[in-house]
Amino acid sequence: MNLTDLKIIQQCDLNLLLSLTILIEEQSVSRSAERLDISQPAMSQNLKKLRVMFDDPLFIKQGQGIKATAKALRLYNSLTEWLYLSDQLISQTAFDPMKSHGVIRMAFMDDLTQAMIPMLLDKILLSAPNIELEFIHKPKDVFSLLESGEIDLAAAGTDTPPANIHGRHISTSQYCAAYSLDHPLAKLQQPTLAQIFSYDTAEYSASNLVELEINQLALQHQLQRKVTFASGSFQVLLQGLLAGKHVGFVPLRTLQSPLWQSKLKGVLLKELMQFESTLYWHARVHKDPLIQWFKDECLAIVNQLKQHSSFT
């Protein structure tokens, strides 16, 4: 490093780079100030200094918050890498889940949660006995909960997330029309779409993407879908199907699971697109050793499920 580079760094307040990182993640001056435990005016002053330092506005106003400019977003990866290396340099300690304490909040799809929980709890209780897991009922908009910090991880249908949300693909799902053994469709070898949509259907209201595609599928074939039962809980939906009055639309893996394969029948909807699922987390926890360790454990369990079952 030459003398000129040293002079530039010497004149720079490196705390400003920390402020910039948090501002990009939070997209809010007030939330960033709260996170760094400084006053809002102090954070506003930091933003003014950053704008001079980088000769760029860095953020523009958007609603009640701010939105990072293209230049700020280009800086983000380098900033997080710098923070990670700084933390490693200062702490010089490896992450040990046995010694970790904290609460991890997550919102997973109900069927995924059902498949993962036994293995997940078994692993966490052994490896990280002081960690508390809190499962939040999955809402339609997980990105807003990740941005607000109400949850740390979310598994949901693949979508285009905001710039401050990271993701990792976990599965690809085919969907079936599902019904109980007592439903009239159960007597048919291969029900047609017209026969399926001639009966009352159930809607999983927490899955806006899948349900929207099902509605579109009916319209494309000039069929009428009649929804007379809806639930935001996947388990309630499945229990409702057992009454024998409705047709529901569920992942193929659900019908192939030991819990439901003897209770529900179904037909694969080949006309329906396959749906990708992704595990999401916010940039603020991208370098958090506990969250990243837990995320890796979740991904390892998903891979294990793929190897030993129809989970795809």
Steps between C-alpha positions, in 0.01 A plus 500: 500500500653830390514827692207650309274206591603525864419871505154437354421237764646715777261783409199269483276427799452125459190515722332670206540182299319310773221758487478464123471121525215524750323771300505277191360209698230694686401754231406730788695766692301449820531118502871524418553743788314270736703201389831680557371652825558860390259791457315560176666843450841334541410243233379779271836673545678174415296477180598855404869416553462180296350692211803728497741207535356308204386803298159339459158545667515126591130505597180662375178549691237231453178519701586509869849365441790520258613296200863420421637629169674272252838617629409419861385152398825440312691584819299265718679169434840658563371663818363175644821317413701773673281474811529122506879511472514771768292286734719195437814705557378648830325198650734228368256240630320228308123469533395231748125418500536329840590834658248711307186655643215664315160471336461410133165592348392344175198477273492181295235349276285268712578183307873576507485568874322171560770310311794679659404556865587156644845499340555870568418480870706186543802672345460833682442344843828312467715763331360824644313426825472868596328610177125568494310439177179690428287400202280780367192420294601577142335819370462594134774763509807353673728769355343773714552291816861432406558871438340600832705240690192314628637179351853385419431235234210420270426217259256603231425484131774640282444865419711805420608631843617850591874566460564448872350149509719196429365162387592139434293254296371206706243308295293465185141388551239347274141555608205263520126531532440321832183359654397249764430132437130581549489770231324407172823565308667215691291254294653625175826360364624828345267798557508770234535871572133547419406235756735647762363853468140379499531453878542753779864582561701602805747789490828525690486876555865529616622391156404782267728390213379139476134589542529771234642246254219255581242771429678578173503130409122484539452813289730374224282190464178704524411340831344657808672457836272513802680563834281426802771430758821694566769489765838661560609182679613212280416248773146637536464480123604132497270417790219674314556281195441190714132600526465391138332817372789688337790473261824667613827569320811376679863405423552145376728435798203552733304214344809280508574564867429212742257720694268574207548236232242271663249781560497701178504420131594730217586555140810679375419826321738469207358818347616700804851642514749367754558730796841590638550552873775717650648554844531876561687714755568871539836663431527602866549134598705401194815496714333406829678174596201354687247567223738381231578182694128435545429577132765245398344243733160559336649456153677180611169359629325589174772315307462203731125496441559510125724194520263289710157599370305661219583844636621701199 
